[in-house]
Amino acid sequence: MSLNFKKFIKYVEERNPNEPEFLQAVAEVTEDLIPYINERHPTWSDLKILERIVEPERVVSFRVTWLNDKNEVQVNRGYRVQMNSAIGPYKGGLRFSPTVNLSILKFLAFEQVFKNSLTGIPLGGGKGGSDFDPKGKSNMEIMRFCQSFMTELYRHIGPETDVPAGDIGVGEREVGYMFGQYKRIQNNFTGVLTGKGKHWGGSFIRPEATGYGLLYFVECIFENIDEEIAGKTITISGAGNVAYYAAEKAIHLGAKVISLSNSTGTLHDPEGLTLEKLSYVTTLGRELSKYPEKFKAASFHAGKTPWHLKCDIALPCATQNELDAEDAKQLVKQGCVCVAEGANMPSTAEAIKIFHKAKIHFAPGKAANAGGVAVSGLEMSQNSIGQQWHAEKVDARLKGIMDNIHKTCLKYGKEEDGYINYLKGANIGGFIKVGASMKAQGLV
């Protein structure tokens, strides 16, 4: 029996009410997968491969109780969504943010399944986190929270079961506190978390990996059309690790980066950011508005995103659904030729349709920002053999992985008119190995 997209989405909506982010992610993927399955693998519809892949294998929700510095009891909620383990142990970050809810974590875990598959590393997909907000908390409060969080989470993870990493609100400090608690409870030193410090099992260039990988993917896009990044003008949203290292790598490649942003607004430097200017940005914290006080040609646009600025390449690196249809129209009007996602699902479905209609090179996050999980996978490999590879080796492996992801997208995303639909290529390319593995493993 062939699959029908509208009927399938209605089925998912009925089973997952009030989960808009998850439903958006499912629709984005299955719009490409259903025609592919009907044409190439019709028996997979009888096996309910799609119905199974949108259903998490396990969702764990738990209470996290901890003491603040005033000895007041605080209560948060923790989650781990173990989405799919058909090709390997669950792998995906932990996010600490007051915006965390089950819909967001399910969408992230679902995307992670395809992203991890694209890397070529045998990893399943998962995601987790808490509605805990680390902003404004002391180091001791963060440590107590992380220890309490891991006191429950440790039951559900392990180096051959589920290997979490960092994400928004979870950096090397938080990973360290959680790793220490896991080690204390389990009485062993194992690679159960990635994003660890370099002195205790971490990998070189892990903080840089997502931003660097994003630019390596964009570099592949331009090489495919016999052009280069050097001399191109780039707008970037966000001001965290991904945005910072994407800007750094873009500058190294000869591009002109003119923006960074956060929730307060957008910093615009028409002369272009330099490595010195980037270093200065790190001293400002969230006060990007102070940048023009030192660099007079720059301006700060309060409450605005950078998509109104003229550019050749746009890199949304902040958060989901930050770039909408109006932003997309503005980018097309101003001659933008490439949009590559550094964040997870930062472009709305309407924006993506506009990019495709305009034949803009649009690279979805599941392909373009896979560098982070790729190096996390390399960290797991190093842990398993008791080695630490030098930065140059890790960087070369990362570049090779991003090149292979690009080749996969070309293979499955080329349209009849020659246009490369990178979203379609990533969706199908990331699905094939997972679907075949689910079929081979029976009803699990």
Order of alpha helices (4+ residues) and beta strands (2+ residues): alpha-alpha-alpha-alpha-beta-beta-beta-alpha-beta-alpha-beta-alpha-alpha-beta-alpha-beta-beta-beta-alpha-alpha-beta-beta-alpha-beta-alpha-beta-alpha-alpha-alpha-alpha
